[in-house]
Amino acid sequence: MRGNGNLHKILALPRSFALCIRLFGLGGVTVPMLFANSVHVSGLRKGSIRLANPKRFGVKIGFGGSLGITPGESSVFIAQGGSVTFEGRANLCEGSVLRIEGGCLIFGDGFNSNKNCKFWCDHGVTFGKSCLLEWNVSIRDGDGHAIFGPDGIQDSRSPEVSVGDHVWIAANVDVLKGSRIPDDSIVAARALVTKTFDEPNVLIGGLPAKVLRHEVSWKL
């Protein structure tokens, strides 16, 4: 930043845009993303955010969402050894929480999530293209603490979560470690997904979730 003229230009910008410059443009890593001024960001470093197809502000975090839903605090935390990859455009609305303790959190092109969606990544979480999440969805690939069986052996199941292309996850859904949701599928509201599903074009719902209908399709 040089001279009062440049300072005036930055201060005249919307607060969210100025925050983006402060985080990534002034002595930091330049990333063409837009954060709302309410998003708490920590743990950023070179390589912690990757844009496979960078477009200016093609990724937005902390803006908008459905009316009538009170947003929580928005935050992005990336620990050493963790990273997040955006493979194209993505919009994560108010109340979004990205907590990446390890592994890589991957968002496919055309990703959209409504208010208060939370992404907890310890090992690996992947979304395919054109996924849609409604409000209050929680994605978690770990237990938070080590869990052992009666033989003293720790659970060895693969904890990674995989969501296919063109998946619609309705409101208040929890997706837990080791889950896989196939392409072109729908997860019904308030479902608890705990396992792998392989057949595409299915409606999944219940606690725990199971296939409710086959050969379904959806569109905006």
N, C-alpha and C positions, 0 to 999 in steps of 0.2 A: 504494500500500500504506500503510495507516494503522494504527498501534497494534500492540501485541504480539499481540492476539487474531488479527488477520488474518495476521500472520507465522506464528503457530502453525498456522493452517489450511493455509497454503501448504506449510510444511515437513512436515505430516502426510500430504500427498498422495504418490502414487507418484512416483518420480523422473522417469519419462517425462512425466507430467502437469505436474510442476513445471517441467521444461525447456520445455514448450510455453508456459507462462505467462511464463517468463523471456524467451523469444525474442520473443513476439508481444504480450504483454499489458502489460508494464511499460515504458511509454515507447516502444513500437514499434508495429507494425501488428497489429491483432487479426485472426487467421485461425483458424477452427475446425478445425485440423488437430492430429494427434497424432503426435509424433516419439518414437521410443525414445531412451533416454538415450545410447545408443551411436552415434547418428547425428551426424556432424560437419556442421554447417550454416554456410555462409558466403555472402556476397554478397546477402543479403536486403535489400530496400528496398520502398518503396511501389510497388505495381503489378507486382512481379516474380512474385508468386503470385496467380493469379486462380481463384476458385471460381464457376462459372456457376450452380450450384445449391447454395449453402452449407448444410450440415447439420453439427451439432456433431459433430466428430470422424468425419465421413464419409470422410475421407482419413487413412490410417494408413501410416506409413513406418518400417520397421525392426523389425517384429514378426513372429515365427513363421516358418513354412516347413516343408518336409518334413524329417523326422527322418533322421539319418545323413549329412547334407550340411553340411560345415563352412562357416559364413558368413564372408565377408571383411568388410572395413570398410565401413560404410554412410556415404554422404556425399551432400550436396546442395550444389552450387555454381552460382550464377546470376550471370553476368557482366553488366556494364552493356550494355543493349540486348537482353538475353535475358529470357525469361519462361516460366513453366509454367502451363498451364491445366488444371484438373480440372472436367469437365463433370458430375460426379456422384460417386458413391461409388468409392473406389479403395483397394486394399490392396497395398502394395509391401513384400515381406518382408525379412528380415535380409540384409545384404550388398548392398542396393540402392545403385546409384550413379547420380545424376542430375547430369550436367555440361553446363550450358547456356551455351555461349560466345556464342550469338546466335540470332536467330529465336525460334520458340515451340515448345515441347514440349507436345502436347495429349493428354490421356488422356480417352477417352470414359467414359460412365457404366458402372459395373460392371466396371472394370478390375482384374485380379488378376495379380500376378507373384510367382513363387516366389523362392527365395534366389539371391543373386549375379547379378541381372540388371542390366545396365549400359545407360544411355541417354546417348549423346553427341550433342548437338544444336548445330550451327553455323548451320543455315539453316531447317529446319522438319521436325519429326517428328510425325505424327498417328496416333492409334489411335482406331478407332471404338468402338461400344458392345460390352460383354460380351466383351472380349478376355481370353485366358488365356495366360500365359507360364510355362513350366516353368523349371527352374533353369539358371543359366549362359547366359542368352540375352544377346547383345550387339547393340544397335541403334546404327548410326553413319551420319550423313548427310554426312560429310566425309572428306577424306584425311589430315587432320592437317597436311599441307604442300602447297604448290602443286605441281601436276604439269603439265608441258608436253610437247607432242608434238615431233617432229623439226623442225617448222616454227616452233617457238617459241611456238605458240598454246596457251593454257591450256584444259583440258577445259571445254567449255561446256554439258555435259549438266546438266539440272536435278538438283540433289543431294538434293532433299527426299525423305523416306521417308513412305509412306502405307500404313497397315494398316487394312483395312476392318472392318466389324462382325462380331462373333462369329467371330473368328479364333483358332485354337489353335496356338501356336508351341511345339514340343516342346523338350527339353533340348539345350543345347550348340549352339544355332543362332546363326549370324552373319547379320545383315541389313545390307547396305552401302548406300551412297548411291545415290539414284535408283531404289530398289526400290519396288514396289507389290505388296501382297498383297491379293487381292480378298475380298469378303464370304464368310462361311461356309466358309472354307478351312482346311486343316491344313498346317503345315510340319513335315516329319519331322525326327527327332533328327539333329543334327550337319550339317544342311543349310547351304549357303552361298548366300544369296539376293543376287543382284547385278543384277536387272533387273525390268522391269514384267510382271506377269501380270494379265490382264483377265477371264478366265473365272471366275465364282464356283464354289463347291462343288468345289474341286479339292484333291488331295493333291500337295504340292510337296516334292521332296527331291533330294538329291545335291549334288555339288561340281563345277561350279556347279549350282544347283537348276534342275530342270525339272519339268514336270507328269508325275506318275506315274500318277494315276488321275483320272477325271472323275466328276461327280455323287456326290461323297461328302458325308456329313453327320456331325456329332458332337454330343455333349452330355455334361455332367458326370454 
